Amino acid sequence: MSRTVRLTMAQAVARFMTRQMTEIDGETLPLFGGIWAIFGHGNVAGLGEALYQVRDSLPTFRAHNEQAMAHAAIAYAKANFRRRMMAVTSSIGPGATNMVTAAALAHVNRLPLLLLPGDVFANRVPDPVLQQAEDFGDGTATVNDCFRPVSRYFDRITRPEQVIPALQRAMQVLTDPADCGPVTLALCQDVQAEAFDFPESFFQERFWTPRRPRPDARELTLAAERLRAAKAPLIVAGGGVLYSGASEALARFASATGIPVCETQGGKSSLPDDHPLNMGAVGVTGTSAANELAEQADLVLAVGTRLQDFTTGSWALFKNPDKTIIGLNIQPFDAAKHRSMTLVADAREGLSELMSTLKDHAAPAGWTETARAGKGRWREAADKVTAATNAALASDAQVIGAVQRAMGSGVIALHAAGGLPGEMHKLWRAGAPGSYHAEYGYSTMGYEIAGGLGVKMARPDAEVVVMVGDGSYLMLNSEIATSVMLGLKLVIVLLDNRGYGCINRLQMATGGANFNNLLKDARHETLPEIDFRAHAESLGAIAETVASTGELEAALERAKTNDRTTVLVIETDPLISTEDGGHWWDVAVPEVSPRSQVTAARREYEARRQAQRVGD
């Protein structure tokens, strides 16, 4: 007869989490680096008491916003290349629904996140409970059902013993490189406090290491044949390269074959920027070096990328009608996109076996030299737009140049949403794998500061530089206080263009009037004079306002020696973006408008759509 231990459901969840382990570079580590919690009536009595009992082995961190704490957990997992992760718990009602955006972010980006929102009473005696949203036609529905479409796995725990299969299934999803994504276990608040005799075997230590499927022999042979026949091959490196730990394999493959490499937002830093065959960013926010090759490529080896529209230029970038796409991906759903030849495998194993199969094959020397020359031209163009300036308002590119000169490539640079992703993708010169951290899969404004906190928790010895616009800062800045409270120093560069400059430029490019994006173009009686320096100081940070890129570089030097989070504020021009590189992006323009600018933009839009490869 198996031995049991009597615990509440919440205590069983907490104890189970402490027993999940991983191994990284020969070191045994807890799989869960901790749990973020904002307590309320849906989780404070049950899960809160349980977490207190395991606080030494499973640290609980307090945040100021539920969405932000989930962002921090996601960034922690991403910075650990999905090898470690965190959980988050909230009360029912608004605490739970605040996390839905973060769940969608993790879902889109294939990142592990364990969500433990409180839920209604399973016994329904105090029905309706505070914060319960009643469905007139469905007595089983709660607001936590919002998590269903943005969770890889969803369960509602209405009896304590249900956590046994639920947690086992959750762990399989969280650690599976193909199915990885957020898991939501909605915990009914009365059930959290109910006891059950759990088998002791449920709490045995278990190690989770990434599965590495090798490619199918037939798919491998066909892929190698196409690569040998290609005259203009190109590699697109996505985030899967980093999650697989395949950077060295990619570097060996590129060097051996002479095939140039370009990088998605998620895949940037797969190769160091100074690798001679790294052409940099590809797609809508790409470099001229990468996009010129993409337009000509007759074979595209897409490694670990989901080929979203910013990568493919809305499927108008890869113009060669005779091209072949080979999808080297651990997830068949992504590998087969757009009629790609599939090579379903772990990125590291797939590249290694592909190189062995190709033996001494190399791309045509002329194609490789074309790539090298294009990179040289791009470097010159990038140096010009990032150079120091004495202009009254710096461009985003000039600010990026200042940060790069002051901080170097050894820092971890983080950003999300707005205009910065386009400029950073093109212009930031990343060093080691993971030194570039972008949230652009879901393009979530407000991710930046909370995400920086999560990265710092994962990489405490690294200098983490957060690049954020005033729009994102105003949406979600509270975790500055959390970073100070936890002694986790961030360097935050706040670019103030007084509005949503990126969308304002898009509005203008599609013929629209300047309307409701910049503060001056929004309905107002008085324009606010926001003192970001004073605000950051009020949250406990060190803060400075600088007037030029030169002053910014000096302030960054000071920030290196500061003992806590530092916020540096600089005003920027909302209308300037880098013209070199980049590609068209499909944003639908109205067919009918009284504005001549919109009519003209529609004509151009229809002409650009002709390049799209429908169904290709």
C-alpha positions as CSV (number, residue, x, y, z in Angstrom):
1,M,0.0,0.0,0.0
2,S,1.5,3.4,-1.0
3,R,2.3,5.9,1.7
4,T,0.3,9.2,1.7
5,V,0.6,12.6,3.2
6,R,-2.4,14.7,4.1
7,L,-2.2,18.2,2.6
8,T,-4.6,20.8,1.4
9,M,-4.8,21.2,-2.4
10,A,-2.8,24.4,-2.2
11,Q,-0.1,22.9,-0.1
12,A,0.2,20.0,-2.6
13,V,0.6,22.5,-5.4
14,A,3.3,24.4,-3.6
15,R,5.2,21.2,-2.5
16,F,5.0,19.7,-6.0
17,M,6.6,22.8,-7.5
18,T,9.5,22.6,-5.1
19,R,10.3,19.1,-6.3
20,Q,10.6,19.9,-10.0
21,M,14.3,20.2,-11.0
22,T,16.5,20.8,-14.0
23,E,20.1,20.5,-14.9
24,I,22.0,23.3,-16.7
25,D,25.7,23.0,-17.5
26,G,26.0,20.2,-15.0
27,E,24.4,22.1,-12.2
28,T,21.2,20.9,-10.5
29,L,18.7,23.8,-10.1
30,P,15.0,24.1,-9.2
31,L,13.0,24.3,-12.3
32,F,10.8,27.1,-10.8
33,G,12.8,30.1,-9.9
34,G,10.0,31.4,-7.7
35,I,6.4,32.5,-7.8
36,W,5.0,36.0,-8.2
37,A,1.9,36.7,-6.1
38,I,-0.5,39.5,-5.5
39,F,-2.9,38.1,-2.8
40,G,-6.6,38.7,-2.6
41,H,-9.7,36.8,-1.3
42,G,-9.3,34.2,-4.0
43,N,-5.8,33.0,-3.0
44,V,-4.6,34.6,0.2
45,A,-6.0,32.0,2.6
46,G,-5.3,28.9,0.6
47,L,-2.3,29.3,-1.6
48,G,-0.9,32.2,0.4
49,E,-0.6,30.0,3.5
50,A,0.8,27.2,1.5
51,L,3.5,29.4,-0.1
52,Y,4.5,30.7,3.3
53,Q,5.4,27.1,4.3
54,V,7.8,26.6,1.4
55,R,9.1,30.2,1.2
56,D,12.7,29.1,1.6
57,S,12.7,26.6,-1.3
58,L,10.1,28.4,-3.5
59,P,10.6,32.2,-3.1
60,T,7.5,34.3,-3.3
61,F,7.9,37.8,-4.9
62,R,5.4,40.6,-4.5
63,A,4.7,42.9,-7.4
64,H,2.5,45.9,-8.0
65,N,0.5,44.8,-11.0
66,E,-0.7,41.3,-12.0
67,Q,0.1,41.8,-15.7
68,A,3.6,43.1,-14.8
69,M,4.4,40.1,-12.5
70,A,3.5,37.7,-15.3
71,H,5.7,39.7,-17.7
72,A,8.5,39.4,-15.3
73,A,8.0,35.6,-15.1
74,I,7.9,35.4,-18.9
75,A,11.1,37.4,-19.3
76,Y,12.8,35.2,-16.7
77,A,11.9,32.1,-18.7
78,K,13.1,33.7,-22.0
79,A,16.4,34.8,-20.5
80,N,16.9,31.2,-19.3
81,F,16.1,29.9,-22.8
82,R,13.1,28.1,-21.4
83,R,15.2,26.0,-19.1
84,R,13.8,27.6,-16.0
85,M,10.5,29.3,-15.3
86,M,8.2,31.0,-12.8
87,A,4.6,30.8,-11.7
88,V,2.2,33.6,-10.9
89,T,-0.9,33.7,-8.7
90,S,-3.7,36.2,-8.4
91,S,-7.1,36.6,-6.7
92,I,-10.2,36.0,-8.7
93,G,-11.8,38.8,-10.8
94,P,-9.6,41.7,-11.9
95,G,-6.5,40.1,-10.5
96,A,-7.0,37.2,-12.8
97,T,-8.1,39.1,-15.9
98,N,-5.1,41.4,-15.6
99,M,-3.0,38.4,-16.5
100,V,-4.8,37.5,-19.7
101,T,-2.6,39.8,-21.8
102,A,0.5,38.3,-20.4
103,A,-0.8,34.8,-21.1
104,A,-1.4,35.8,-24.7
105,L,2.2,37.1,-24.9
106,A,3.6,33.8,-23.6
107,H,1.3,31.8,-26.0
108,V,2.4,33.7,-29.1
109,N,6.1,33.5,-28.1
110,R,6.0,29.8,-27.1
111,L,7.2,30.6,-23.6
112,P,6.5,28.7,-20.4
113,L,4.4,30.4,-17.7
114,L,2.3,28.7,-15.0
115,L,-0.7,30.8,-14.1
116,L,-2.6,30.0,-10.9
117,P,-5.5,32.4,-10.6
118,G,-8.0,32.0,-7.8
119,D,-11.5,31.0,-8.9
120,V,-15.1,30.9,-7.5
121,F,-16.3,28.5,-4.8
122,A,-16.7,25.0,-6.3
123,N,-19.5,24.3,-3.8
124,R,-21.3,27.4,-5.0
125,V,-22.8,28.1,-1.5
126,P,-21.8,31.8,-1.4
127,D,-22.8,32.2,-5.0
128,P,-22.2,34.9,-6.4
129,V,-19.0,35.7,-4.6
130,L,-17.3,39.0,-4.7
131,Q,-15.8,39.8,-8.1
132,Q,-17.6,36.9,-9.8
133,A,-18.9,37.6,-13.3
134,E,-22.1,35.7,-13.7
135,D,-23.0,34.1,-17.1
136,F,-26.8,34.1,-17.4
137,G,-26.7,31.0,-19.6
138,D,-23.7,29.0,-18.2
139,G,-23.4,28.2,-14.5
140,T,-19.9,26.8,-14.9
141,A,-18.3,29.9,-16.6
142,T,-16.0,32.2,-14.7
143,V,-13.7,35.0,-15.9
144,N,-10.9,32.5,-15.9
145,D,-12.4,31.0,-19.0
146,C,-10.8,34.0,-20.7
147,F,-7.5,32.1,-20.4
148,R,-8.7,29.2,-22.5
149,P,-7.7,30.6,-26.0
150,V,-4.4,31.9,-24.7
151,S,-3.3,28.8,-22.8
152,R,-1.6,25.7,-24.2
153,Y,-3.3,23.8,-21.4
154,F,-6.2,24.9,-19.2
155,D,-7.8,23.2,-16.2
156,R,-10.2,24.2,-13.4
157,I,-9.5,22.4,-10.1
158,T,-12.8,21.6,-8.4
159,R,-11.6,18.7,-6.2
160,P,-8.2,18.5,-4.4
161,E,-7.1,15.2,-6.0
162,Q,-7.6,16.7,-9.5
163,V,-4.2,18.5,-9.1
164,I,-2.4,15.2,-9.5
165,P,-3.1,14.7,-13.2
166,A,-3.4,18.4,-13.8
167,L,0.1,19.3,-12.6
168,Q,1.6,16.3,-14.4
169,R,0.0,17.5,-17.6
170,A,1.1,21.0,-16.9
171,M,4.7,20.0,-16.5
172,Q,4.7,18.1,-19.8
173,V,3.4,21.2,-21.6
174,L,5.7,23.7,-19.9
175,T,8.8,21.7,-20.6
176,D,8.0,20.3,-24.1
177,P,10.0,22.3,-26.7
178,A,7.3,21.8,-29.3
179,D,4.2,22.5,-27.3
180,C,5.7,25.0,-24.8
181,G,3.5,27.8,-23.7
182,P,1.4,29.0,-20.8
183,V,-0.6,26.7,-18.6
184,T,-3.6,27.9,-16.5
185,L,-4.8,26.0,-13.5
186,A,-7.8,27.9,-12.1
187,L,-7.9,27.1,-8.4
188,C,-11.3,27.2,-6.8
189,Q,-10.8,29.0,-3.5
190,D,-12.7,26.6,-1.3
191,V,-10.9,23.7,-2.8
192,Q,-7.5,25.3,-2.2
193,A,-8.2,24.8,1.5
194,E,-9.6,21.2,1.3
195,A,-7.4,18.3,2.3
196,F,-6.6,15.0,0.6
197,D,-4.3,12.1,1.3
198,F,-1.8,12.6,-1.5
199,P,0.6,9.8,-2.4
200,E,4.1,10.6,-1.4
201,S,5.3,9.5,-4.8
202,F,3.6,12.6,-6.2
203,F,6.3,14.7,-4.5
204,Q,9.4,12.8,-5.6
205,E,12.0,14.9,-7.3
206,R,11.7,14.9,-11.0
207,F,14.2,16.3,-13.5
208,W,13.1,18.0,-16.7
209,T,15.6,18.5,-19.6
210,P,14.7,19.5,-23.1
211,R,13.8,16.8,-25.6
212,R,16.0,16.9,-28.7
213,P,14.3,15.1,-31.6
214,R,16.5,14.3,-34.5
215,P,15.3,14.7,-38.1
216,D,13.5,12.1,-40.1
217,A,16.0,10.4,-42.5
218,R,13.9,11.1,-45.6
219,E,13.3,14.8,-44.8
220,L,17.0,15.2,-44.0
221,T,18.0,13.7,-47.4
222,L,15.5,15.9,-49.3
223,A,16.6,19.0,-47.5
224,A,20.2,18.3,-48.2
225,E,19.5,17.8,-51.9
226,R,17.7,21.1,-52.2
227,L,20.6,22.9,-50.4
228,R,23.2,21.4,-52.7
229,A,21.2,22.6,-55.7
230,A,20.6,26.1,-54.4
231,K,22.5,29.0,-56.1
232,A,21.3,31.7,-53.6
233,P,20.6,30.0,-50.2
234,L,19.8,32.1,-47.1
235,I,19.2,31.1,-43.5
236,V,16.6,32.8,-41.3
237,A,17.4,32.3,-37.7
238,G,14.5,32.5,-35.2
239,G,14.0,32.2,-31.5
240,G,14.2,28.5,-31.7
241,V,17.9,28.7,-32.3
242,L,18.4,30.3,-28.9
243,Y,16.0,28.0,-27.1
244,S,17.7,25.0,-28.5
245,G,21.2,26.3,-27.6
246,A,22.0,26.0,-31.3
247,S,24.1,29.2,-31.7
248,E,27.4,27.3,-32.0
249,A,25.9,24.8,-34.4
250,L,24.5,27.7,-36.6
251,A,27.9,29.4,-36.6
252,R,29.6,26.2,-37.7
253,F,27.0,25.5,-40.4
254,A,27.2,29.1,-41.8
255,S,31.0,29.1,-41.8
256,A,31.3,25.7,-43.4
257,T,28.7,26.3,-46.1
258,G,29.2,30.0,-46.7
259,I,25.4,30.5,-46.4
260,P,24.6,34.0,-45.1
261,V,22.3,34.3,-42.0
262,C,19.6,36.8,-41.1
263,E,17.7,37.1,-37.9
264,T,14.2,37.6,-36.7
265,Q,13.4,39.7,-33.7
266,G,13.2,36.5,-31.6
267,G,16.4,35.1,-33.2
268,K,18.6,38.2,-33.0
269,S,21.8,37.4,-31.1
270,S,21.8,33.8,-32.5
271,L,25.1,34.9,-34.0
272,P,27.2,37.8,-32.7
273,D,26.7,40.8,-34.9
274,D,30.4,40.8,-35.9
275,H,30.1,37.3,-37.5
276,P,31.1,37.9,-41.1
277,L,28.0,36.0,-42.4
278,N,25.5,37.6,-40.0
279,M,23.5,40.0,-42.2
280,G,21.4,41.2,-39.3
281,A,17.7,41.8,-39.1
282,V,15.3,40.5,-41.8
283,G,11.9,41.7,-43.0
284,V,9.9,44.8,-42.3
285,T,12.5,46.0,-39.8
286,G,15.4,44.4,-41.6
287,T,18.7,45.6,-42.8
288,S,19.4,46.3,-46.5
289,A,22.1,43.5,-46.3
290,A,19.5,40.9,-45.3
291,N,16.6,42.0,-47.3
292,E,18.5,42.3,-50.6
293,L,19.5,38.7,-50.2
294,A,16.0,37.7,-49.2
295,E,14.5,39.1,-52.4
296,Q,16.9,37.0,-54.5
297,A,17.1,33.8,-52.4
298,D,16.2,30.6,-54.2
299,L,16.3,28.6,-50.9
300,V,15.4,29.8,-47.5
301,L,16.3,27.6,-44.5
302,A,14.0,28.8,-41.8
303,V,15.4,27.6,-38.5
304,G,13.2,27.9,-35.4
305,T,11.0,30.7,-36.7
306,R,7.2,30.9,-37.0
307,L,7.5,33.1,-40.1
308,Q,5.2,35.9,-39.0
309,D,4.5,38.9,-41.2
310,F,7.3,41.1,-40.0
311,T,9.8,38.4,-41.0
312,T,8.3,37.8,-44.4
313,G,7.4,41.3,-45.3
314,S,3.7,40.2,-45.3
315,W,4.8,37.5,-47.7
316,A,6.1,40.0,-50.3
317,L,9.8,39.9,-49.4
318,F,10.9,36.6,-50.7
319,K,10.4,37.4,-54.4
320,N,12.1,34.6,-56.2
321,P,9.3,32.6,-57.8
322,D,11.4,29.4,-57.8
323,K,12.4,29.6,-54.2
324,T,12.1,26.7,-51.8
325,I,11.5,27.2,-48.0
326,I,12.8,24.5,-45.7
327,G,11.2,24.7,-42.3
328,L,13.6,23.3,-39.7
329,N,11.5,23.5,-36.6
330,I,10.7,21.3,-33.7
331,Q,7.0,22.2,-34.0
332,P,5.4,20.7,-37.2
333,F,2.8,23.5,-37.3
334,D,5.6,26.0,-37.8
335,A,7.7,23.8,-40.0
336,A,5.0,23.4,-42.6
337,K,3.9,27.0,-43.0
338,H,3.5,28.4,-46.5
339,R,4.0,25.0,-48.2
340,S,7.5,24.7,-46.7
341,M,9.5,21.5,-47.0
342,T,9.5,20.2,-43.4
343,L,12.5,19.2,-41.5
344,V,11.0,18.5,-38.1
345,A,13.8,18.4,-35.5
346,D,15.5,20.2,-32.7
347,A,17.4,23.1,-34.2
348,R,20.8,22.1,-32.8
349,E,20.4,18.5,-33.9
350,G,18.9,19.4,-37.2
351,L,21.7,21.8,-38.2
352,S,24.4,19.3,-37.1
353,E,23.0,16.4,-39.0
354,L,22.3,18.6,-42.0
355,M,25.9,19.7,-42.1
356,S,27.1,16.1,-41.8
357,T,24.9,15.1,-44.7
358,L,26.1,18.0,-46.9
359,K,29.7,17.0,-46.2
360,D,32.0,19.6,-47.9
361,H,29.3,21.4,-49.9
362,A,29.4,25.2,-50.0
363,A,27.2,27.9,-51.5
364,P,28.5,29.5,-54.7
365,A,31.4,31.8,-53.7
366,G,29.9,34.7,-55.6
367,W,26.8,34.6,-53.5
368,T,28.8,34.6,-50.3
369,E,30.9,37.5,-51.4
370,T,27.7,39.4,-52.4
371,A,26.5,38.9,-48.8
372,R,29.8,40.1,-47.3
373,A,29.8,43.2,-49.5
374,G,26.2,44.0,-48.6
375,K,27.0,43.8,-44.9
376,G,29.8,46.3,-45.4
377,R,27.5,48.8,-47.1
378,W,24.9,48.3,-44.3
379,R,27.5,48.9,-41.6
380,E,28.4,52.3,-43.2
381,A,24.7,53.3,-43.4
382,A,24.1,52.2,-39.8
383,D,27.1,54.1,-38.5
384,K,25.7,57.3,-40.0
385,V,22.3,57.1,-38.5
386,T,23.6,56.2,-35.0
387,A,26.3,58.8,-34.9
388,A,26.4,61.3,-32.0
389,T,24.4,64.5,-32.6
390,N,23.9,68.0,-31.1
391,A,20.4,68.3,-32.5
392,A,17.7,69.6,-30.2
393,L,15.8,66.4,-30.4
394,A,17.7,63.1,-31.1
395,S,16.3,60.3,-33.2
396,D,15.7,56.9,-31.8
397,A,18.7,55.7,-33.8
398,Q,21.0,58.3,-32.4
399,V,19.9,57.3,-28.8
400,I,20.6,53.6,-29.6
401,G,24.0,54.6,-30.9
402,A,24.8,56.4,-27.7
403,V,23.7,53.5,-25.5
404,Q,25.7,51.1,-27.7
405,R,28.9,53.2,-27.4
406,A,28.5,53.7,-23.6
407,M,27.4,50.2,-22.7
408,G,28.9,47.9,-25.4
409,S,27.7,44.6,-26.6
410,G,28.1,42.8,-23.3
411,V,24.9,44.1,-21.8
412,I,21.4,42.6,-22.2
413,A,19.3,45.1,-24.2
414,L,15.6,44.8,-23.8
415,H,12.7,46.5,-25.5
416,A,9.1,45.9,-26.7
417,A,6.5,47.5,-29.0
418,G,6.4,51.0,-30.6
419,G,9.1,52.4,-32.7
420,L,12.1,51.0,-30.8
421,P,11.8,47.4,-32.0
422,G,12.2,48.5,-35.6
423,E,15.3,50.6,-34.9
424,M,16.8,48.1,-32.4
425,H,16.3,45.2,-34.7
426,K,18.2,46.9,-37.4
427,L,20.8,48.8,-35.5
428,W,21.7,47.1,-32.2
429,R,24.9,45.1,-32.4
430,A,24.3,42.1,-30.2
431,G,27.1,40.1,-28.7
432,A,26.5,36.8,-26.9
433,P,23.3,34.7,-27.4
434,G,20.5,36.2,-25.4
435,S,22.0,39.6,-25.1
436,Y,19.2,41.0,-27.2
437,H,15.7,40.6,-25.7
438,A,12.7,41.8,-27.7
439,E,9.0,41.2,-27.0
440,Y,7.7,41.7,-30.5
441,G,5.7,38.5,-31.0
442,Y,2.8,40.1,-29.3
443,S,4.2,43.6,-29.4
444,T,3.1,44.3,-25.8
445,M,3.4,47.9,-24.6
446,G,4.2,47.9,-20.9
447,Y,6.4,44.7,-21.0
448,E,9.7,46.6,-20.9
449,I,10.3,47.4,-17.2
450,A,8.7,44.3,-15.8
451,G,10.5,42.2,-18.4
452,G,13.8,43.8,-17.5
453,L,13.1,42.8,-13.9
454,G,12.6,39.2,-15.0
455,V,15.8,39.2,-17.0
456,K,17.7,40.6,-14.1
457,M,16.4,37.8,-11.9
458,A,17.6,35.3,-14.4
459,R,20.9,37.0,-15.0
460,P,21.8,38.9,-11.8
461,D,25.4,39.5,-12.9
462,A,24.5,41.0,-16.2
463,E,23.9,44.7,-16.8
464,V,20.3,44.9,-18.1
465,V,19.5,48.0,-20.2
466,V,15.8,48.6,-20.7
467,M,14.9,50.8,-23.7
468,V,11.3,52.2,-23.4
469,G,9.2,55.0,-24.9
470,D,7.1,57.4,-22.9
471,G,3.9,55.6,-24.1
472,S,4.9,52.2,-22.7
473,Y,6.4,53.8,-19.6
474,L,3.1,55.4,-18.7
475,M,1.2,52.2,-19.3
476,L,3.2,50.1,-16.8
477,N,6.0,51.5,-14.7
478,S,5.2,50.2,-11.2
479,E,7.9,47.5,-11.2
480,I,10.6,50.2,-10.9
481,A,9.6,50.2,-7.3
482,T,9.8,46.4,-7.2
483,S,13.3,46.4,-8.7
484,V,14.4,48.8,-6.0
485,M,12.7,46.7,-3.3
486,L,14.4,43.5,-4.5
487,G,17.8,45.2,-5.0
488,L,17.7,44.3,-8.7
489,K,19.3,47.2,-10.6
490,L,18.1,48.1,-14.1
491,V,19.4,50.9,-16.3
492,I,16.3,52.3,-18.0
493,V,16.6,54.7,-21.0
494,L,13.3,56.5,-21.4
495,L,12.8,58.1,-24.9
496,D,10.1,60.8,-24.6
497,N,8.6,61.8,-27.9
498,R,5.3,62.9,-26.2
499,G,3.0,60.3,-27.6
500,Y,2.8,57.2,-29.7
501,G,5.3,58.3,-32.3
502,C,5.5,54.9,-34.2
503,I,1.8,54.7,-34.8
504,N,1.7,58.4,-35.7
505,R,4.2,57.7,-38.5
506,L,2.2,54.7,-39.6
507,Q,-0.9,56.9,-39.6
508,M,0.8,59.4,-41.8
509,A,2.2,56.7,-44.2
510,T,-1.3,55.4,-44.8
511,G,-2.6,58.9,-45.7
512,G,-4.3,59.5,-42.3
513,A,-4.3,62.9,-40.6
514,N,-2.3,63.4,-37.4
515,F,-4.9,62.3,-35.0
516,N,-5.0,60.9,-31.4
517,N,-1.4,59.6,-31.3
518,L,0.9,62.4,-30.3
519,L,-0.4,64.2,-27.2
520,K,-0.7,67.5,-29.1
521,D,-3.0,65.8,-31.7
522,A,-5.2,64.2,-29.0
523,R,-8.3,65.9,-27.5
524,H,-7.0,68.1,-24.8
525,E,-7.6,71.3,-22.8
526,T,-4.0,71.5,-21.5
527,L,-1.0,69.5,-22.5
528,P,0.6,67.7,-19.5
529,E,4.1,68.5,-18.6
530,I,5.1,65.1,-17.3
531,D,8.2,65.0,-15.2
532,F,9.5,61.5,-15.7
533,R,12.6,62.1,-13.7
534,A,10.6,63.1,-10.6
535,H,8.2,60.2,-11.2
536,A,11.0,57.7,-11.3
537,E,12.6,59.1,-8.2
538,S,9.3,58.9,-6.4
539,L,9.4,55.1,-7.0
540,G,12.9,54.9,-5.5
541,A,15.1,55.0,-8.5
542,I,18.0,57.3,-9.3
543,A,17.0,59.5,-12.2
544,E,18.4,62.1,-14.6
545,T,17.1,64.1,-17.5
546,V,19.6,64.6,-20.3
547,A,19.5,67.1,-23.2
548,S,21.7,65.3,-25.8
549,T,23.2,62.0,-26.8
550,G,26.5,63.2,-25.4
551,E,25.0,63.9,-22.0
552,L,23.3,60.5,-22.3
553,E,26.6,58.7,-22.8
554,A,28.0,60.5,-19.7
555,A,24.9,59.6,-17.7
556,L,25.2,56.0,-18.7
557,E,28.8,55.9,-17.5
558,R,27.5,57.1,-14.1
559,A,24.7,54.6,-14.1
560,K,27.2,51.7,-14.3
561,T,28.3,52.6,-10.8
562,N,24.9,53.4,-9.3
563,D,23.7,51.0,-6.6
564,R,20.1,50.8,-7.7
565,T,17.8,51.1,-10.7
566,T,18.5,54.3,-12.7
567,V,16.2,56.0,-15.2
568,L,17.6,58.3,-17.8
569,V,15.2,60.5,-19.7
570,I,15.8,62.0,-23.1
571,E,13.4,63.8,-25.4
572,T,13.4,62.5,-29.0
573,D,11.9,63.4,-32.4
574,P,8.6,61.5,-33.0
575,L,8.9,61.8,-36.8
576,I,12.3,60.4,-37.6
577,S,13.0,56.7,-38.3
578,T,15.8,55.0,-40.2
579,E,15.1,55.0,-43.9
580,D,17.8,52.5,-44.9
581,G,16.7,48.9,-44.9
582,G,13.3,47.7,-44.0
583,H,10.4,46.5,-46.2
584,W,6.8,47.1,-46.9
585,W,4.3,45.9,-44.4
586,D,0.6,45.1,-45.2
587,V,-1.5,47.6,-43.3
588,A,-4.9,47.9,-45.1
589,V,-5.6,51.4,-46.4
590,P,-9.3,52.5,-46.8
591,E,-10.7,52.1,-50.4
592,V,-12.8,55.2,-50.0
593,S,-12.0,58.4,-48.2
594,P,-12.6,62.1,-48.7
595,R,-8.8,62.7,-48.1
596,S,-6.7,62.8,-51.2
597,Q,-3.7,61.5,-49.1
598,V,-5.7,58.3,-48.3
599,T,-6.7,57.9,-51.9
600,A,-3.0,58.2,-53.0
601,A,-1.9,55.8,-50.2
602,R,-4.5,53.3,-51.4
603,R,-3.2,53.3,-54.9
604,E,0.3,52.7,-53.6
605,Y,-1.0,50.0,-51.3
606,E,-2.7,48.1,-54.2
607,A,0.5,48.3,-56.2
608,R,2.6,46.9,-53.3
609,R,0.1,44.0,-52.8
610,Q,0.9,42.7,-56.2
611,A,4.2,41.4,-54.8
612,Q,2.5,39.2,-52.2
613,R,2.8,35.5,-52.8
614,V,-0.8,34.3,-52.0
615,G,-0.8,30.7,-50.8
616,D,3.0,30.5,-51.3
